[in-house]
Amino acid sequence: MQALSLFDVESAAGTATLPPPAGALPAAVVPRARAGPPVPRPAGPVLLAVDGNSLAHRAFHAYSAVDGLAADRTPRHGFLALLAAVCDRTAPEGIVVGFDCRDRSERRDRHPEYKANRAPKDPALHALLDEAPALLGALGVAVVVVEGWEADDVVASAAAHAEAAGWRCVVATSDRDAFALVSDRTLVLRLRSGMDNAIEVTPRRLRADLGVEPRQYVEYAALRGDVSDNLPGIRGVGPSKAAALLAAYPTVAAAAADPLGCRSVLGRALGQALLDDLADPATSVFRRNVELMSVRRDLPLDLEATRRSADPWQVAERLRAWGLPGLTGRMAVAVGMRPEAPPPVGDADAPPF
C-alpha cells in the first residue's frame, strides 16, 4: 500500500496500557494487534468521522442475522468490532458517527426518484440501525443525526469543522461520494470486505485511480451516473470519457463554454448530447446529479464533544453487561479516554521523586 503524504507520524495508539481505576479492578483490558497496516498520524489531532449506515451495512452482511447465534456472531458484535478495527487503524483523538435521518430525506423530497430503486431493508438491518446510535452513545461515542440529511452530510460537515479547527480528518465509509472530501488534511478510508482490504484515498491516489482532482469528483460522478442511487448519467459517457473531459477542462461549465473542444474530447455525438443536456437547467440530468451528489458541509457539530472521554473500564463493563466480553479490550482502547502522559522531568507540576 502506498505511503500517504498526509500523515507523517506513526501512531502508537492500540499499544497503550490502561491505568487501574480506584477500587476493585475488572478483568484486564488488553488491546489487540491492529488489523492491517497502520495509518500514520498527523502532528495535530485526528477526527475519525464514520458513516454509521455504511458501517452497519458492512457488519450486517458480514454476520448472519439468523436468530440463536452466539453473541459474538451477530451484527451488533460485528458493528462494534468493525468500529474498533477502524479506530485501531486511525488512532483518532475524536470520534463522531453520523447516521441517516430515518424520518425523511431532503433529497427524496426534491427528487422522488433518488434511491427509489433500492429494495426494502431486511427487518434485522433496521433493528441494527435502530439500536446502533444508542449503543454508541452508551459507550461515550458522539453520534449525530440531522433531520432530513444523510450520514454523508454529517461526515462531510465533520471534515469541514475539523479542517477549520486545524485538525486532520479520516472519513470511514464505503460510499464513493466521499471522495469529493479528500484534501491534504482529509483522507477517506474506504471500507471494503475486511479491514485488510480497506484503502486510504488521498488526492494522489484519486488522481492515479480515476484521473480527476477531488474538487472535480462530483462532476465526474454526475457525468458517469450512479446506478446504486438510481441516478443515470449522460448516456454514453462512462468513467473514462468523464475523466478525459475533466482532464481537458477544469469544470463541465468550462467545457460547455468551448463547444468545439467539448465535442472533440467526447466525440461529436456524446459532446452534443452533453451540450443539449446543459441547455435546459430544468431538465438537465447533469445538473440534477450534481445537486443530489453534493453533500452538506455546514451542518452543526461540536468538535470538542467528539473527543474520547469515556472511562475505558466503564466501556468494558458495559460490553460485558451486553454479553459481548470478547470486545471489552478492543473497544475500551478504541473509544475510551486515553491515559494522560506523565509530565516531563523538570516540569513544575511533576511529582517529587
N, C-alpha and C positions, 0 to 999 in steps of 0.2 A: 504494500500500500504506500502511495507516495507521501512524502513528508509534507506537512502543512506549514506554510509560512505564517499563518495567522497566529499560531501559538508557538511559543519559543521556550517554555519552561516545563520540564517534565513534572507531572503531578505525583505526589506521594499519597494522595487520598486512597483509602482502602487498605492502608497498612498501619493506620494509627490505632493505638490501643485506647480503650475507654477507661476513664477514671472511675473507681468504685464510688457509688453513692453512699451517703450516710446510712447506717443501719445494715440489715442483712442484705447480702448480695444475691441477686438472681443468678441463674446459670451463666457461665462465662459467655461473653459475646465475642466471637472470633470471626473477623472478616474473611471472606473467601477471596481466592485469587480472581483477578479481572477476567472477564470473558473477552478475548480478542486483544489486539494491541491497544495501548492506552492512547487517549487523545491528549497531547501535551497542553498545558495550560498557559494562558497569557499572564503578564505581570499583574494585571488588575483582577477584580472579582469576575467570576463567571456566573451568568444566569443560565440555567437549563430551562428552556420553555418547551413543554411537552404537549403534543396534540393527544389529548386523552382519548378521543374517539378512535384515532388511529391505533393507539396502544391497546385499547380494549378489543378492537377487531383482530389485531395480531394475536393477542392472548386467547381469544375465544376460538379462533380457528386452529391454534396450536394445541389446545387442550380440549378434550372431548367434554361435551355438556351433558353426557348421559348421567342420570341420577344414580346415586350409590357409589360414586367413585370416591377414593380416598381424598382427604382434604388437600394433599399435595399434588393432586392431578386434576384440579378444577380450574375453570377460567379465572376465578378470584385469585387463586395462587399464582397462576400464570401472569396475570396482570401485574401483581406486586413484584414477582420475580423479574419480569421484564423491566419494570421501572428501576429496580435495584441494579440490574445489569447496565442500564443506560447511565445511572448515577456513577457506578463504578468506572465506567469508561470516560466520563466527562469531568468528574470531581468538582461539582459546582458549589459555589458559596450560597447561591439562591436557587430555589426550585419553584416553578409555577406550572400547573397543569390546567389547560383550557379544555372545555367541553362545548359541543354544540348546544345551543338552546333547543330544548325539546318541544317547546310550545309553538313556536312559529319561526319563519325564516324570511328575512327581508328580501333575499334573492328570489325565493319562490313567490313571494307576494308580488314582485315586479315582473317575474318571468316564470309562469307556472310550469313551463317545460323543464326547468332546471332540476336535474336529478330525477325526473319523472320516470325514467326507465328502470330505476332500481327496484329490486324485489323487496317485499316486506322483510324486516329483520326477524331473525329467529327470536321467539319469546325469551330464551335463555340469554341471548345477547342483550336484549332490552333490560333484563334483570341485572346484568353486569353493569350496564351503563347507568342504571338507576342507583346502584349501591356504590359504585366506584368513587364518586365525589365525597360521600360520607366516610368511606374507608380512609381516603387520603387525608381528609380533614382531621380524623381521629388520630392520625399519625403525625400531625403538625405540618402537613404539606399544603401550601397555598393553592386553592382551587378557584378558578374564575369562569363564570358563565354569564354572558351578557345577552339580555333579551334581544332576540331577532338575529343574532350573529353566531358564527361558527367558531370552532376551535382554531381554524386557520387565522381568523381575525384576532383572536386572543394572542396566539403566539407571535403574530406579526407585530402587534402592538407592544408585546413584551420586549421584542427585539429592539423596537424603536426607543422605548423607555431606557433599555439597558445602554444602548449606544449613546443616548443623550446624557446619561449619567456617568459616562466613562467606563462602563462595564463592557465585557465581551458577552456574546450570547451563543449558545448552541441550541438550535431548534431540532427537536427529535420528532420525526414524523415519517410516514411512508408516502405522503402526498407530494407530488412533484410541483404543485403550485408554490410550495415554499421556496423553490429555487430562486424566485424573484427577490427573496430576502437576503441572499448571500452578499456579503461585503467583506472588507478587510477586517471587520470586527464581529461579523456574524457568520457562522457556518451552519449548514444543515447536516445533521446526522440522519441519513435516510435509512429507515428501518426496513429490513427485508427478512427473509426466513433465517432466523438465528442471528445473534449479535455478531458472530464471526463474519457474516455477510453484509453487515451494515457498512455503509460507505459515507465518508465525510466529503461533502460537496463544498468546494471553495470556488472563488472566481476562476482560478486557473483550471480547476477540474471541469467547471461548467463550459469554459471555452474549449477545452480539449474534447469533451464528450459531445457537446451539442453545437459548438461553433457560434455561440452567442454570449453576450455580456449579461450579467444579472439584470441590469436595467432594461434589457430587451426581452427578457423571458416571457413576460405577459403577452406581448405582441407576437412573439414566436408561437406560444401556445394557442393564441387566438386564431392565428392563420392555420395552424395544424388541426385545431379542434381537440376535444376531449370526450371520447366515447363514454367514459365512466360517469361523466356529469351530464350526458345527453346534450352535448354541445358540438355539433358538427362544425368543421372549419370551412374554409373556402374550398369548394370542390376541386380536387386535383392537386391542391397544394399540401404536400406532406412535409415531414421534418426537414428533408434535405433542401427542398425548394424554399421553405420558410427561412432556414439558416442562410441560404445563399442570398436571399433578398436583404436580410439584416446584416450580412457581411458587406453588401454593396452600399447600403444606406443605414444611417443610424436609427431611423424610425420608419414605420409604414407611411406616415404622412410625408416624409421626405421623398420616399419612392413615388407616391402618388403625384407629387409636385413635378416629377420628371416622367411623364407617361411613356416616352420612347425608351428610356432606360429601364423602367419597370417591366415593360413588355420584353425588353432584351434579356433581362435576368430570368424572368419566369417563363418566357416563351410567349408568343403573340396571344394565344387563346387564354392561357392562365392569367397573364398580365392584364388583359382586358376584362376578364371575369372579376379580378380584384378591383380594378378601377370602377367597374359598374356597381359592384357591391358598395364601395365607399361613396358613390354619388348620392345615395339616399340614406341619410342618417337614421331615418325612422325604420328602415327595413334591413339595415346593414348587419350581416352575420358577424363580420369582424368587430364592429363597434359593440354589438351585444355581448360577444365573448369577452372583450376587454373589460366591459362593465362588470360582468359576473365573475371573472377570474381575478380581478383586482381586489386585494384584501384591505381591510381597515388597518390603519397603523396608528390610530388616535384614540383607541378605547382606553378608559382609565385603568391605571394599575399602580398600586403602592409597591414600589420596588423594594423598600426596606422590609415590607411584610413577607417577602419571599425568602428572606434569609433563613437558613436552617436553625431552628431554635428549640426543637423538641428534645426532651431528655431521652437519650438513647436507651436507657434502661426501661423507661415507660413505653417506648416503642416496642421493645422486646416483650414486655409483659402483655401488651395489647394483642400482639400476634399469637402469643401462647393462649390467651383467652379466646381467640378466634379459631383455635385448633390448627394453627399454622406454625408449629415450633421450628420447622425446618428453615423458616425465613427470618428468624429472630436476629441472627448475627448479620446477615446481609442487609436487611432493612434498617437496623439500628445504625450501622455505619453509613448506609447510603443516604438516609434522610435526617438522622439525628444531628444535634448540635455538635460541632467539633470541639474537642477539649482545647482550652486556651494554652498557648505555648508559655513556658515559664519566662519571666523577664530576663534579659541578658545580664551577664555578670557586670556589676558596676552600676546597674540601674538603681535609682533612688528607692524604688519600690521592691527591690529584690529582698527575699527573706535572708536573715543572717545565717551564716554557716555555723 
